[in-house]
């Protein structure tokens, strides 16, 4: 199994750092992430569908930052790859990366709902 497969979808230590150990704030961060991530994903999907590298870069950047804030490292890393490719003008792999991002987001969503009872 690879390192990314060994890692939970949300790294609690990252979330604890973002929330300064405030468990209620953790829940707020996660609730907001779950709520806003679908909108960010829709923006990203639209940008990919229209082959707009600038919008792909911006949407991937937004989702990356939010992902890292809640400790979704693998999701954030995949968004960063897409962001960097789009920044370089290449969106050849954008559809495959989008599929991977969607799958990772589903994993994060399920993990958060199970472990934080959201």
C-alpha positions as CSV (number, residue, x, y, z in Angstrom):
1,X,0.0,0.0,0.0
2,X,1.3,3.5,-0.9
3,X,1.9,6.2,1.7
4,X,-1.1,8.2,0.5
5,X,-3.3,5.1,0.9
6,X,-2.0,4.6,4.4
7,X,-2.9,8.2,5.3
8,X,-6.5,8.9,6.6
9,X,-8.5,11.2,4.3
10,X,-8.2,13.9,7.0
11,X,-5.0,14.3,9.1
12,X,-6.3,15.3,12.5
13,X,-3.1,17.0,13.6
14,X,-3.4,19.4,10.7
15,X,-7.0,20.1,11.6
16,X,-6.0,20.6,15.3
17,X,-3.4,23.0,14.2
18,X,-5.8,25.0,12.1
19,X,-8.3,25.1,15.0
20,X,-5.7,25.7,17.7
21,X,-7.1,22.6,19.4
22,X,-10.7,24.0,19.7
23,X,-12.8,21.0,18.9
24,X,-16.0,23.1,18.3
25,X,-14.1,25.2,15.8
26,X,-12.9,22.0,14.2
27,X,-16.5,21.0,13.6
28,X,-17.2,24.4,12.2
29,X,-14.3,24.2,9.8
30,X,-15.3,20.8,8.7
31,X,-19.0,21.8,8.3
32,X,-18.0,24.8,6.2
33,X,-15.6,22.7,4.1
34,X,-18.3,20.1,3.4
35,X,-20.7,22.8,2.5
36,X,-18.4,24.8,0.2
37,X,-16.4,22.0,-1.4
38,X,-19.3,21.0,-3.6
39,X,-19.5,24.6,-5.0
40,X,-15.7,24.7,-5.5
41,X,-15.8,21.3,-7.2
42,X,-18.6,22.5,-9.5
43,X,-16.5,25.6,-10.5
44,X,-13.5,23.3,-11.1
45,X,-15.6,20.9,-13.2
46,X,-17.0,23.8,-15.3
47,X,-13.5,25.2,-15.9
48,X,-12.2,21.8,-17.0
49,X,-15.2,21.3,-19.3
50,X,-14.6,24.7,-20.9
51,X,-10.8,24.1,-21.1
52,X,-10.1,27.4,-19.4
53,X,-6.7,26.9,-17.9
54,X,-6.9,30.2,-15.9
55,X,-10.2,29.2,-14.2
56,X,-8.9,25.7,-13.6
57,X,-5.9,27.1,-11.9
58,X,-8.0,29.4,-9.7
59,X,-10.6,26.8,-8.8
60,X,-7.9,24.2,-8.0
61,X,-6.1,26.8,-5.9
62,X,-9.3,27.5,-3.8
63,X,-10.0,23.9,-3.2
64,X,-6.4,23.1,-2.4
65,X,-6.3,25.8,0.3
66,X,-9.5,24.7,2.0
67,X,-8.4,21.1,1.8
68,X,-5.1,21.8,3.5
69,X,-6.8,23.8,6.2
70,X,-8.9,20.8,7.3
71,X,-6.1,18.4,6.9
72,X,-7.2,16.7,3.6
73,X,-3.6,16.3,2.5
74,X,-4.1,13.9,-0.5
75,X,-7.0,16.0,-1.8
76,X,-4.9,19.2,-1.4
77,X,-1.9,17.6,-3.1
78,X,-4.0,16.5,-6.1
79,X,-5.5,20.0,-6.4
80,X,-2.0,21.5,-6.3
81,X,-0.8,19.2,-9.2
82,X,-3.8,20.4,-11.3
83,X,-3.2,24.0,-10.3
84,X,0.5,23.9,-11.3
85,X,-0.3,22.2,-14.6
86,X,-2.9,24.8,-15.4
87,X,-0.6,27.6,-14.3
88,X,1.8,26.2,-16.9
89,X,-0.9,26.3,-19.5
90,X,-1.4,22.5,-19.6
91,X,-4.8,21.0,-18.9
92,X,-4.2,17.8,-20.8
93,X,-4.6,15.7,-17.6
94,X,-7.3,17.9,-16.2
95,X,-10.2,15.4,-16.6
96,X,-8.2,12.6,-15.0
97,X,-7.1,14.9,-12.1
98,X,-10.8,16.0,-11.7
99,X,-11.9,12.4,-11.5
100,X,-9.2,11.8,-8.8
101,X,-10.2,15.0,-6.9
102,X,-13.9,13.9,-7.0
103,X,-13.0,10.5,-5.6
104,X,-10.8,12.0,-2.9
105,X,-13.5,14.5,-1.9
106,X,-16.0,11.6,-1.5
107,X,-13.5,9.9,0.8
108,X,-13.0,13.0,2.9
109,X,-16.8,13.6,3.1
110,X,-17.4,10.0,4.2
111,X,-14.5,10.1,6.7
112,X,-15.6,13.4,8.2
113,X,-19.3,12.4,8.5
114,X,-18.3,9.1,10.2
115,X,-15.6,10.5,12.6
116,X,-17.2,13.8,13.5
117,X,-20.8,12.8,13.2
118,X,-21.7,15.6,10.8
